[in-house]
Amino acid sequence: MNRMPLSKEPIDQYLLIKMAAGDSFTLGISSAFFGGAIYEIRPESLVLGFIGLVLLYFFISDYTSEDELSVLRKNIQWFRAYSFVTYLSAVLVGFFIHFDILDLFAILALFPVLINACLVRPFVTVKLYIKNYTRLFGVIDA
């Protein structure tokens, strides 16, 4: 990182919660736009696909950046796997919500995925960040 990491203060914890929830939400919405564009090919599908591409770009730029979440993913193996499963579930539910044959599965899976991606994962991220702050960043937060 080319800046100091976020501290363990409540305002920075709130930013970390927003980052952890925002990336999963952005990826899920992006895949929902792609699913809507593929479900029924119409002229509006180009617009939906373009919006999906823009949101996918936001996710990829956030995923590849050197922020606190990337440091956690790189250094803690189980958090990397947990993040991957969260991202995969958000993509699958977002994409298949438009298809008639799988919409029951997607609707039933939507609530656990939203709870995990927007409530559980951000708080797990903050607890893990606080616990491993000194080990990950080599600085003591006073």
N, C-alpha and C positions, 0 to 999 in steps of 0.2 A: 504494500500500500504506500502511496506517496503522501499520506497524511497520518495523523495519529488515529488509532482506533477509537471507536465510541467508548465512553466511560461506562461505569456501572450505575450512573445516576439515573433517576426515574425518567427524565426527559429523553435520554439516549436509549433507555430500555423501550420507550414508546416508539422511537424511530426504528429500532430493531424489530419490534412487533409488526410495524407497518411494512418493513422490507420482507419479512418472512411470509406474511399473508399476501402481500401484493404480487410476489412472483408466481405463486400457485394460482391466484385468481386471474392474473393476466394470461397465463398459459391455458387455463380452462376456458376463458372467454374467447381466446384466439382459436382454440380447437372447435368451439361451438360455432364460430363464424365459418370456419372451414367446412364443418359438417352441414351447415345450412346452405353453403354454396354448392356442395357436391350433391346434396339430397335431391334438389330439383334444379336442373340447369336452365337458367333464365338469364335475361340481360342483367337483372339485379345481382346475379351470382358473382359477376365481376367485382361489383362494389363490396359484397360480403367477403370475397376472397382477398381483396385489397386491404380491407380493415383487418382481417385475420393475419395477413402478412405484416402489417404495421405492428400489431400487438405481439406477434411472434418475434419481430425484431427487437421490441422493447424487452421481452423476456430474455432473448439471447444476449443482448448487450448487458443486461443486469446479471445474468448467469456467468458470463465470462469476465466481468469486472473483478477487480481485486478489493472486494468489500468484506465485511465481517462474516457474512454468510458463506462466501467462497472460502475463507480461511477455515471456518468450521467444517465445511464439506471436505476440504482437502486433508485436514488433520485428524478427523474423527471418523473412523470407518463406519460405525453403525449409523451416524447421522447422515453420511453420504447415501447409504442404502435407504434410510427412512425418507430422505428428500426425493430420491428416485421413485420410490413407491408412491409418494404423494403426488409427484408430477405426473406419473403414468396414470394414476387413477383420475386425476383432473382432466387429462387429455381424453381418456376413454369415455368418461361420462359426458364431457362437453361435446365430443364428436358424435357420439351415438344417440344423443337426446333427440335428434331430428328424424331418425330412421324408425319407421313404424314397427318393424320386427323386433327391434331392441329397445324401444322406448320404455317399456315396463322395467327392464333391467336398469336402464339409465336413471329413471325416476326413482326407483328404490335405492340405487347407489348414490344418488345425488346428495341426500341428507348426510350420510356418514362422511362422504368426501368433503362436503362443505364444512362440517364440524371439524374434521381433521385438518384441512388446509387453512381454515380461517380462525380457528380457536385453539386447537391442541398444538399444532406445529409451532405457531409463534411463541407460545409460552414455554414449550420444550426448548426452543431455540434460545430464549432469554435465560432460562435456568442453566443450560449448558454453557452459554457465553459467560455468565457470571462465574460459574464453577471453574472454567478453564481459562479465564482471562489472562492471568499472569503467564501460564504455560504457553499459550498461543501467541501472545504479543510481546512477551519479555519485558513488560513495564508493569509497575505497581501503580494501581489507580488509587490515589489518595482522596 
